[in-house]
Amino acid sequence: MDLRRLSIPDVLVLRPRRHADDRGYFMESYSRIAMATLGLEPVFVQDNLSLSRQVGTLRGLHYQRPPKAQAKLIQVIQGRILDVAVDVRRGSPTYGRSAAVELSADSGEQVFIPMGFLHGFVTLEPDTLVLYKVDAPYAPECEGSVRWDDASLGIDWGVSAAVLSAKDAVAPAFADLDSPFVYAEPEGGRA
């Protein structure tokens, strides 16, 4: 499995190896051993599948507070998205900054987003299927959100109007977020 870091080094793009022939391809979409080799050892407890029919469907920016905070491993199994993570770990050198990556079924890339980040994505193709693993179950009493188009975040979603849920349409501003997450410098500094 290949790894590359985005502009926020804790947000990782993973590329599982594909073994292709004239029939198509085979790949391990998740391997606990491969993740551990990369220093990632989340224990995933739930898989979520999202179908978005329309181009421009935007889901986010979401998070879950401790004790049900979630790390996520996101992949697209049909279609294409722009996936965005926003650092909301108080004290982080990248607090309030976002990292974005385009994910598609064709590329096979995945993104790993640790706890302490807002997460959202916008669909770039119709009938897009997004599969993501989380290391804590959904807990509605711990969920929160921030407006997707908050000007202070400066995220270029590539859409002028988004297809939103009623809940996302009334999400609060980033300035109103009282983040429950605190940044911790990795032991020995960043590699």
Secondary structure, 3 states (H helix, E strand, C coil): CEEEECCCCCCEEEECCEEEECCEEEECCCCHHHHHHCCCCCCCCEEEEEEECCCCEEEEEEEECCCCCCCEEEEEEECEEEEEEEECEECCCCCCCEEEEEEECCCCCEEEECCCEEEEEEECCCCEEEEEEECCCCCHHHEEECCCCCCCCCCCCCCCCCECCHHHHCCCCHHHCCCCEECCCCCCCCC
